[in-house]
Amino acid sequence: MNSLLLQCRPGFEGEAASEIQAHAERLGLSGFARTQASQGWVQWQMDDAAACETLMQSVRFAELIFIRQWARGQFVDLPEKDRLTTLLGAFRAYPRVSQVWLEVPDTNDGKALASFCKKFQAPLEKGMHKVGCLRANAPLPGRIQLFFLNSQRVFVGLVEQTNAAPWPMGIPRLKFPREAPSRSTLKLEEAWHHFVPREQWDDRLAPAMTAVDLGAAPGGWTWQLVQRHMRVTAVDNGPMDKALMDSGLVDHQRADGYVFEPRKPVDWMVCDIVERPARTAWLIEQWLGHGWCREAIVNLKLPMKTRYAEVQQILARLEDFFDDAGVRVSIGCKQLYHDREEVTCHLRRWN
């Protein structure tokens, strides 16, 4: 098992490869990427299985930005007439696990495999139970992840459940609420699922909290805040959704989000303005540096080139700024499923 299978947004294979390479080099490990443009995954080849295991144990999945899901393992070819026997034989090299997931690339070709995977799931689990490699009481919370390229070629991967995405393919299954003014509403909902543990929502996303939504119109992100019964200041020169305004929880300020300053600190600031990453970094510094908010979720729009380098530069700038200011701020960053040419940052001020 001397390969990593890294899933990513199609078109961001180079960023995923650059990211895992940076972590490997930091640990003194070598490897190389095998990938093709827009296929939605990267194979990271290493010298041996021990190096692969060291890399996955030394890097926390929560630190990864462009990688949606990962596993270490190997590709296996499946005969069309007896896939199950071949897979059960391959599992002999793996420890007993408590879960098995069937995944596909996030592409049109991958989506065409969904029905095959759905039909194959039950007989696979039955066979795994029969030979004893799938047990609910497995000693370690391991998971086998089968990443199908087609019905006859699959990457058989292993991962610790606590160090991987909590959703198959790294994609949370969120339903677009028809009442929301725009589909961008799913970006904020997904960000909460990713950055805020579900058991903390009642405390950190509590009713009667206050929030500012910069660049709010027509109100996709404001809608999510209102659903949590927060009082929202929506800042935008454009019009807001009428139903949101009728809620009585929204104060619409017609102003530029980059010059607006709150009269008093709020619990949350959110921002999804299309602007240069450097200018958005400055906005983050103002809000967290001055203590205008306790937590923030902000999208960074990325250039077409040097996307990985741009993100690293912005994150280093923010860390240096808050260190110099003596302000303790935790910073998380992820390219979410509902993001496009952007990444989402979560910041939380602790003092």
Secondary structure as the mmCIF struct_conf table of DSSP 4:
data_model
#
loop_
_struct_conf.conf_type_id
_struct_conf.id
_struct_conf.beg_label_comp_id
_struct_conf.beg_label_asym_id
_struct_conf.beg_label_seq_id
_struct_conf.end_label_comp_id
_struct_conf.end_label_asym_id
_struct_conf.end_label_seq_id
STRN STRN1 SER A 3 GLN A 7
TURN_TY1_P TURN_TY1_P1 PRO A 10 GLY A 11
HELX_RH_AL_P HELX_RH_AL_P1 GLU A 13 ARG A 26
TURN_TY1_P TURN_TY1_P2 LEU A 27 GLY A 28
STRN STRN2 GLY A 31 ARG A 34
TURN_TY1_P TURN_TY1_P3 ALA A 37 SER A 38
BEND BEND1 GLN A 39 GLY A 40
STRN STRN3 TRP A 41 MET A 46
BEND BEND2 ASP A 47 ASP A 47
HELX_RH_AL_P HELX_RH_AL_P2 ALA A 49 SER A 58
BEND BEND3 VAL A 59 VAL A 59
HELX_RH_3T_P HELX_RH_3T_P1 PHE A 61 GLU A 63
BEND BEND4 ILE A 65 PHE A 66
STRN STRN4 GLN A 69 ASP A 77
TURN_TY1_P TURN_TY1_P4 GLU A 80 LYS A 81
HELX_RH_AL_P HELX_RH_AL_P3 ARG A 83 ALA A 90
HELX_RH_3T_P HELX_RH_3T_P2 PHE A 91 ALA A 93
BEND BEND5 TYR A 94 TYR A 94
STRN STRN5 VAL A 97 VAL A 97
BEND BEND6 SER A 98 SER A 98
STRN STRN6 GLN A 99 GLU A 103
BEND BEND7 ASP A 106 THR A 107
HELX_RH_AL_P HELX_RH_AL_P4 ASN A 108 ALA A 112
TURN_TY1_P TURN_TY1_P5 LEU A 113 LEU A 113
HELX_RH_AL_P HELX_RH_AL_P5 ALA A 114 VAL A 131
TURN_TY1_P TURN_TY1_P6 GLY A 132 GLY A 132
BEND BEND8 CYS A 133 CYS A 133
STRN STRN7 LEU A 134 LEU A 134
TURN_TY1_P TURN_TY1_P7 ALA A 136 ASN A 137
BEND BEND9 PRO A 139 LEU A 140
STRN STRN8 GLY A 142 ASN A 150
TURN_TY1_P TURN_TY1_P8 SER A 151 GLN A 152
STRN STRN9 ARG A 153 GLU A 160
HELX_RH_3T_P HELX_RH_3T_P3 GLN A 161 ASN A 163
BEND BEND10 ALA A 164 ALA A 164
BEND BEND11 PRO A 166 TRP A 167
HELX_RH_3T_P HELX_RH_3T_P4 PRO A 168 GLY A 170
HELX_LH_PP_P HELX_LH_PP_P1 LYS A 175 PRO A 177
TURN_TY1_P TURN_TY1_P9 ARG A 178 GLU A 179
BEND BEND12 ALA A 180 SER A 182
TURN_TY1_P TURN_TY1_P10 ARG A 183 SER A 184
HELX_RH_AL_P HELX_RH_AL_P6 THR A 185 PHE A 195
BEND BEND13 VAL A 196 VAL A 196
HELX_RH_3T_P HELX_RH_3T_P5 ARG A 198 GLN A 200
HELX_RH_AL_P HELX_RH_AL_P7 TRP A 201 ARG A 204
BEND BEND14 LEU A 205 LEU A 205
TURN_TY1_P TURN_TY1_P11 PRO A 207 ALA A 208
STRN STRN10 THR A 210 LEU A 214
TURN_TY1_P TURN_TY1_P12 GLY A 215 GLY A 215
TURN_TY1_P TURN_TY1_P13 ALA A 217 PRO A 218
HELX_RH_AL_P HELX_RH_AL_P8 GLY A 220 GLN A 227
TURN_TY1_P TURN_TY1_P14 ARG A 228 HIS A 229
STRN STRN11 ARG A 231 VAL A 235
BEND BEND15 ASN A 237 GLY A 238
HELX_LH_PP_P HELX_LH_PP_P2 PRO A 239 ASP A 241
HELX_RH_AL_P HELX_RH_AL_P9 LYS A 242 ASP A 246
TURN_TY1_P TURN_TY1_P15 SER A 247 SER A 247
BEND BEND16 GLY A 248 GLY A 248
STRN STRN12 VAL A 250 GLN A 253
BEND BEND17 ALA A 255 ALA A 255
TURN_TY1_P TURN_TY1_P16 GLY A 257 VAL A 259
BEND BEND18 ARG A 263 LYS A 264
STRN STRN13 VAL A 266 CYS A 271
HELX_RH_AL_P HELX_RH_AL_P10 PRO A 277 GLY A 289
TURN_TY1_P TURN_TY1_P17 HIS A 290 GLY A 291
BEND BEND19 TRP A 292 TRP A 292
STRN STRN14 CYS A 293 LYS A 301
HELX_LH_PP_P HELX_LH_PP_P3 LEU A 302 PRO A 303
BEND BEND20 MET A 304 THR A 306
HELX_RH_AL_P HELX_RH_AL_P11 ARG A 307 ALA A 325
TURN_TY1_P TURN_TY1_P18 GLY A 326 GLY A 326
STRN STRN15 VAL A 329 LYS A 334
TURN_TY1_P TURN_TY1_P19 TYR A 337 HIS A 338
BEND BEND21 ARG A 340 GLU A 341
STRN STRN16 GLU A 342 ARG A 349
#
